[in-house]
Each structure stands twice: as structure tokens, then as C-alpha cells.
Amino acid sequence: MSMIEKSKVKIAIIGGGAAGSSAALYFGQLGLNVTLFEKDESLVSGPPWCHLHAGGNLYREISDTQCITLLKQSIDFLRFYPFVVDYRPTVIVLPTTDSSTPEALLPRLKLLTDEYKAHIAKDPKNEVLGKPENYYQVYSKEEIERLREKTVVQRPETSDEWMIPVAKNIDLDKVQFPLIMVQEYGLNLFRLSAAAEMTLNALECVTLNTNTVVYNVQQNVETEGWNISYVKEDVSHTDSFDYLINAAGFRTGKIDDLLGAPCKSMVEFKAAYVSHWDGCEGTQFPEVVFHGERGTPRGMGQFTPYPGGYFQLHGMTKEITLYEDGLVANSLVSCQPRLGQDFIDKIEKSWTQEETEKRTKAAIEHLSQYMPSFHTATVGSKPLFGAQQIPGDDPTLRVAEVSFPRERYARCEIVKVSSVLDMVDAITEQFIALGYLEANILGKRDFTHATELDETSLKQKAESIAVNRDYPRALANRNISKQVS
């Protein structure tokens, strides 16, 4: 198909989150005529994500197969979106109260190292997580005690230098050894929001409709495509499209209902808490994860560093990140799972100051069990939050991409943001079958959007989006902008 013919194919994407924005960016760069509908003012404003799950080491409960898939997807994601990555490692810690041991994690880590080597052998450009022999490092108690005496390095370049702040702040009597450092990096959603908007606005074949509400979708009998009705600037419009991509996130079921598509899904409300720690200026922390049993008072704790002394916190307890009635499934009469009004109010309006204080302080207390000096941290801002779709009926699922329940209709079902490239590949296969794209396009990754973005403009735009959403400017930035070792 020639480019002129390609540009006549009209693709509608409902939802400008990570999935919808990535699909628009990908297919727009291939020359397809893409229209993206997003109800909010800016893109990528769904549930929080902050971590590149390059091997799924935060999730002991998932299968090796899911971990291998997460590794591959993360490599693809990092290559496609290098400008959203904070190149710092993650430290995995098991408390003494945990029923498992650090040694139990080692077979999976060895498996993932071998998988990483295989990806590099296939394509040297896949070496984006450092050298495979450095994918993970194991630290004994003696090594941690030795690092405790070292001076903090302002710009860490080795595993040991990254581990120094952990060694200095962790309670050695409350954790099992060894500690494990793994090359799972940070991700910045505000930088993706900014970059997606900047790039999509620069693509002539993409129409970006923000502040736009889609209220009806009907099949166009003549074209076998879709008529989409929407309101923008208080004016109602109806346009016709050849193909519909439903990337509406936790509201995906509303579009399914309009189409009469078969479905089975859940929605989970999620929140992460923003803290500020005065006592750590000039210290570059890795991310630190304390494993635990989800839903119990000893649930997993996650300590995610941002610039300026800000830390994003998760605590997998019902007093912190998890909520009673926060996980709901769809019903027999509707594809759309119904979250309680309290959650909808948080998503559409705001959090109360009281709940922000209560849950953020609970998160600080949870992490302070293992890092006692962190107890002086304070509330940094309102939480990062949203509702996460989960296809099917398995709440532990971490690998999912897309399904095709109707002709010329793709339902995006990503659980982890790094799944977007596999999602795009699956939709590309559909487009090839329909004659929209040539077969040799499948798996294409060498686009120029990552190199053409001006860093100063991207930084300013990301900071502006953070401030407009009532978050500290620092959350739009990253500590380390490129791989240092």
C-alpha cells in the first residue's frame, strides 16, 4: 500500500492514556490517519506507574513465563521511550518476618539473566539494562556493613555506590540477607504525557482531540466501520472511521456496552502516596522494595525516588494502597465494572485532605519499619491515583495486551505500561490482514520521535503538566537521564 492510500485509512482511538497515546504515536508515524479522543486536558492521566518491570521482580506470585514476557516488553518499551526512563536500579529486600527467603529468588534471576543475554544475541540494541552479568547483584550482610562506612556518592555509577544509601538507612536487624539489586529502572508518566502530546501535535496525519467526550459508537453498515459521536467545546460531532481502538482504560466496558461486545473484566482502584524527606538532600537512592504478603499488615512496601527529596510510596495493605471494595468485576448486564462512588469522586473530583494525610502517613510509617530515619518524612502532595483495568478474572495477572471481540475493533487491556508495544504489534497484525499496512512493518521500532524531542521543551512541558495536576514540579523529572554503568 502506498502512503497516499495509507493516509485514507481512518483510525479512531478512544482514550489517551499510555495505551491510546502509544498506539496513536506508533500508527501516526506509519502514516495512518489517526484521531485520538481524550476526555481530559492532557494525555496519560490514568492510574500511576513508576517502575519498569524488567523481569517482574516485584511480583513473586506470578509465573516465570509472565516474568520473561515482562522482561521482553520492558526492553521494547525502554527502546521506544528512552526519555521517560530514570536509570537507577531497584533493591529487593525480604523482611525477617517474611515466610520466604532471598535465596528463593535466585533461580528466577538466573533465568532472567539468560533471557536477557538471548535478547542481546538476537539484537545488540537490546542491551538497554546494562551488561547482562550486572543484571542482578547479591549483597551479604558483611558487604552491606562495609558499604555503611562509605561516603554517599552524589552521582552513583556502580552497584556498590547505589547501595550505599540503602546500607546507611536500612535496619539490618529487620531484614534477611542477602539483599538483591536488579536493573529495573524508574519511569516518569509526566514525561510520557508531555512527549506524547508534543509528538502527536507535530504529526500531520494525527488529530488530537483533548477535552473531548465520546458519547456514542454505532456500526456503519455501508463501510463496516464505525460512526463515533462526541462533544468538543460544547459542540456535538459525528465522524466515520474504518477501525476503532478502545483504549479507555477502566472505562473500556462502556464502549464494549455500546458495541454489544462480549467481555469479562475487573477494575481495581489504585493509589500511590507522595512524601517529602528533608533529611536526604544530595543522596541518590535506588528504588527499594520490601517484599510482603499482599493485603496483610505486612504487605509489600515500595520506596520510589524522585528528584528534590520526593518519594512515591506503595504499601500493599488495606490502610495504604489497597482498598476494601476497591476491586470490582463486570456484571451480566454490563461490561463496565462499577466502582463505588467514593472512588469515582476521587478520580473525577479530588481527595479530602484528611484521607491524603492519613494514608500518606500510614505509608511513611510502613516504610519506616525498615528504614527508621524515614519517619521524619512528610506529606508531599495529593496521591497519585486511578483505576486499573484487569482483563478476565485473575487479579494477579500482570501480562495482557489486547483482544479483538468484534470486526475492526481492538480492545486494549494492558495491565503494565511496558505491554504497549506488544499491544501495538497485535493491532498491526490486524491492520496487515485488512490491507492497511504492509507485512514488513510488523515489529518496526526504529522511529525518530525519541531523538527529535528537544529536552528543554520536554522538561518544561512535563513540569507544566505536573503543576496543572497539583503535583510538585520535581515529580516531572528524573534523577539519572542515561545509563551510567
N, C-alpha and C positions, 0 to 999 in steps of 0.2 A: 504493500500500500504506500502511495506517495504521501508526503507531508500535507499536501492540499486536501487529499481525501481524509487523512487522519484528523485534520482540524475541523472536519464536518461532523465527526462523531461527538455527540454531546453527552458528557458525563456529569451527573449530579451527585454531589456528596453532601449528606446531611450530618452536620456535626464537625466542628473544627478543633477537636481535641488532638492528642498525639496521633491517633489513627487517621482521622479525617485530614488533618494538615499534611501528614506524611504522604497519604495517597494523592492529594492534590499536587503536592510538590513533585512527586515522582512522575505522575502521568502528565502533568503540565510540562515538565522538562522533556517528555517524549513527544510533545506536540499535540496531544489530545485537547479538545475543547472542554475545559473543566469549570464547573460552577460550584463553589463551596458555600454552604449556608451555615451560619453560626449565630446563635441567639444572643451571645454575649458580645461585649465591646471588643474583646481581644481573643486571640486563639489560645488553645492549650490551657484551659482553666478548670479542668476536671479534678479528680482525686489526686493527692500528692504522690509524686515519685521522686526519688533522690539517689537511687542506687543502681549501678549496672550489675545485674546478676550474672556475672561471667562465670557460670558454673553452679549457681544456685546454692551457695554455701550457707545462706541464711536459713535454708529450709531442710532440716534433717529428715522431715517426714515424706518428702517427695522421692520418686524413683530415680535411679541412676539415669534412666532414659530421659526423663524431664530435665535433669541437670545437664546432660550432654546437649540437649536441644537449646537450653538457655545459654550455654557457652557459645554455640554457633551463632545464635541470634544476637548475642551481645557483641561478638566480633563484627557482624554485619552492621549493627547499629552504630558502633563506635566509628567504623569506616565512613558511614553515611553522615553522621552528625558529630564529627570530632570537636566542634566548637561548643558543645554542651557538656563536655566531659571534664570533671575535676580529677586530675591524675594523681590520686592518692589511694593507698591500699586500705584494706579492711582487716581488722584484728578480730579473730574468733576466740571467744573465751567461754569456758564452761565453769559455772559456779560450783563450789563444793557440794551444794545441795542438789545438784543435778544427778539424775539417775544414770546418765551415760558417762562416757569418758572421752577425752580428746583423741585418744588412740583409735577410737571407733570411726573417726572422721577420715583417717589417713588413707584407707583403701580407695575411697571416692576421690580424694585429692590426687592420688597417683593416677587413677583412671582419667581424670580431667586433664592432667599434665600430658598424658599420652595423646588424648584427643586434640589438645592444643598443638602439639608437635605435628600431628597429622594435618591439621588445617594449614599450618605454615608450609609443610611439604607440598601441599596442593597449590598454595599461592603465597609467596613470601610477603605480600601486602597484608596478610592476616596476622602478622606479628605486631599486634597493637596492644598487647597486655604485658609487654616486656619480654625478656628471654624466657623460654619455657622452663628452664632449670630454676628460674626465680619465681615461677607462678605461685608457689607457696613456700613459706619458711617456718620452721618449727623452733620455738624458744623454750628452753628449760628454765627452771626456777633460778639456777645459778647464773644463767645468761641474763635473765631479767634483773637480778640483783646487781650484776655488773653494770648493766646499762643505766640503772638507777643513779649511779655515781657520775654519769657522764653529763656534760653540759648540753642543754637543748640547742639544736641546730635550727636556725630560722628558715632555711630552705633545704629540707631533707633531700638527700639524693641516694641514700641506700636504705635497705630494710632496717638495719640497726638504728640509723638516725631517725627513721619514722617511729621506731618502737620506744625511743627514749621518753617521750611524754607519757606514754601508757605506763611504762615501768615506774615513773616517778609518782603517778597518781592512783594506781590501782592498789587495792588492799590484797596483799599477797596471801593472806590467811583465808580469804574467801573465794579463791579461785583455784581450779585444778591446773596442773601443768602436764604437758607443755601448752603454751599459747601458740596460736597459729596465725600467721599473717598471709593473706591471699590477695592477689591482684584483681580485686573487684573495686571499681572506681565509683566516684560520685557522678551524679547527673544533675543538671540545672534546668528546671522546667521553664523558668522565666527567659533564659537564653534561647530555648527552643521556640517559645511563644514569639519572641522578637524576631528571630531569624526566619521563621515560617512566614510571618506577615511581610517582612521586608522582601523575601524572595518571591512570594506569590504575587505581590503587587508589581514586581518587575517582569513577570511573565505575561506576555501579551495574550496568550490563549487561556489564561485563568481569570475568572471573575470571582472576586472575593466579596461575599455579602455578609458582613457582620451586623450586629443589632437586627437580625432578621429571624422571624419566627415562621417555620413551616407548619401549616395547619391542615393540609390535606394532600394525599397522594392517590391518584387514580391511574389505572392502566389505560394507555392509549391504544384502543383496539386496532386502529389503522396502522400504526407504526410498530406495534408490540412493545413500545417503550412506556414512558411514564409522564403523566401531567402532574406537575408539582405546584401547589398553591401556597403562597407565602405573603407575609406582611413585612414591608420595609418602609421606614419613615411614614408610618400610618397609612400607607397605600398598599392595596391588595393586588397581587400579580399572579398569573398562572403561565408557566413556561413548560415546553415539552422537551424530554430528554430521551436518549437511546438506552441509557443504563443508569441504575441507581445504586449508590453505595451508602448503606446505612451505617454511619459512624457516630450515632447519637449517644454513645456511652450508656449510662444507666437508664436513659430514656429510649433505648433501642426498641423495646417492646411496644412503644406507642406507634412506631412506624410499622412494625410487624402486624399490629392490630388493623391498621388502615389497609394493609395488603392482604390480610387473611392468611398470613404465612404461619406454618407450623413452628412451634417454639418450645423450649424448655430452658429456663434460666433462673438465676438468682441475682440479687443486688445486695452489696454489703457497704454500709456506711463506714468510712474510714477517716481517722484524724491523726495528724502528727503535730507535735507541740513545739513552739519556738521559744527557746530560752536564751538568755544572755549571761555570760560568765565573765565578770570583771577581772578575775584572777589569772587570765591566761593570755594576756596581750603578748604578741610576738611568738606564740607557740603554735606550730603547725601540727595538729592532731591527725592521725588516721581516723577512719571510722572505726568504732568499737562496737561489737555485737556480743551480748551476754546471752547465751542460749538458755531456754527455759520451756516449761510446759504451757502452751497456749491456753488462755482462759483461767489460769490459776494465779494466785498472788505472786508466784514466781515465774510469770510469763517472760518471754524474751524481752530484753532491753536493747535499744538501738540508739547509738550516740553518733550523730552525723554532723561533721564540722562544716561551717561556712566562714567566710571572712568576718573580721570585726568582732570576734568573740561570740558569735551566734552559733547555736547548736540546735539542730532539729532532733526531737526525741520521739521514739516509739516505746510503748510498754504494752506487751500483749496480755494485759489484764483488763477486767471489766471496769476498772476505775480510771483507765487511761485510754488506750487506743480502741479497745473492743467495747461494744455497747450491747446491753440487753435489747433484744428485738432489732438489732442492727443488721441482721442477715435475714432476708425475706426471699421467698420463691414466687414465681408467677402462678396464677390460678388457672382453673379450667376455662374460665370465661375471658381471660385477658393474658396477653404475653407480657404485660408490664407488671413486674413485681411492685407491690405497694409498700413503700417505706412509711413509717409513722410520721405524722405531721410535724413533730418536733425536729426530725431530721430534715424534712423539706424546708422548714423555717430557717434552719442553719444554712442550708445550701442557697436558698433564694433571698434571705434577708441578712441575718447576722447572728453571731454568738452573743450570749449575755456575758458581761464582764465577770460575773460570778462563776460561771462554768469554765470560762477561759482560765481564771486564776486557779480554780480547784483542780482541774485536770492537769494543767501545766505543772503546778507544784507537786502533784502526785507523781508525774513523770520525772521531775528533778529528784524527788525522794527515792524513786525506784532505782535510778542510775547511781545515786549517792551510796547505796548499799555497797557497791563495788568500787566506787571512786569517791571516797569520803570528802575530799576537798571541793567536789562539785556541789555540795549542799548550799554554797553561797550564791549559786546561780539564781536568776530572777526571771520573771515572765518577759519574753522579748517582743511578743506581738500576739495578735489573734492566731489561732491554729491554722495550719494548712489542712484542708479537708475536702471531702467529696464522696460520691457514691461510686463504687466499683462494680461493673457487671461481671458475672461469672457464668459462662455457658454451662448448661447441664445441671447436675445436682451434686457435684463434688466440690465442697468449699475449699479443699486443699489444692485444687488444680492451679497450676502456675503457667502452663504452656497451652495456649489456644490462639487461634488467629482469625479465622473467617469461615462462614458457611454460606451456602447458596440455596436457600429454601424455595426460591421462585426463579423463573427465567429472567435473565438480565437484572438480577438483584443480588447484591452481596451484603451480608450482614457481618460487620466487623465485630469480633469478640475477643479482643486482646485483653489479657489479664495483666501482663507485664509489658511495659512500654517497648522493651527491646524486641518484642514479637512483630513490630510493624513491618519489617522488611519481608519476613515470611508471608505475612498477610498480603502485602503488595504483590509478591510473586504468584500467590494463588489467584489473585484477581487478574494478573497479567495473563495467566494461562487461559482464563475465560475470554479475555479480550482477543487473544490469538485465535481461539476457536471461532469467535464471532467475526474474525477478519478485520478487527480494529488495529491490530499490531502484527508485525512480522515475528516469526518464531525465534529469530536470533536475538530478540530483545530480552528474552527471559533471563533473569538473574543479573541484568545490567546494573552496575553500581557506580560507574565512573562518570558521575555528574560534576559540574563545576561549582555548584552552589556553596560548597564548603570552602573553596579557595577564593571566591569572588566577594565574599562578605567583608565589609570594612569593620575591623574590630572596634574602633572608636564609636561608630554609629550603632553597632550591635550592643555594645555595653550601655550606651545612653538609652537605647530603646528598651532593653531589658530592665534597667533600673526604673525607667518611667512606668513600665507595666507593673512592677512590684509596688511602687509607691501608689499608683492608682488603685491597686487592690488592698491598700492599707497594710503593706508589709515593709519591713526595713529594706532600704536600698541595698544593703550588704547581701541579702538573700539572692540577688540577681547576679552575683559574681561568684568566681571560683578561686580557690587558693592557689592551685597549680594549673597553669594553662597548657602545659605539654609534658610528655613523659620525660622524666629526668634520669631514669636508670632502667 
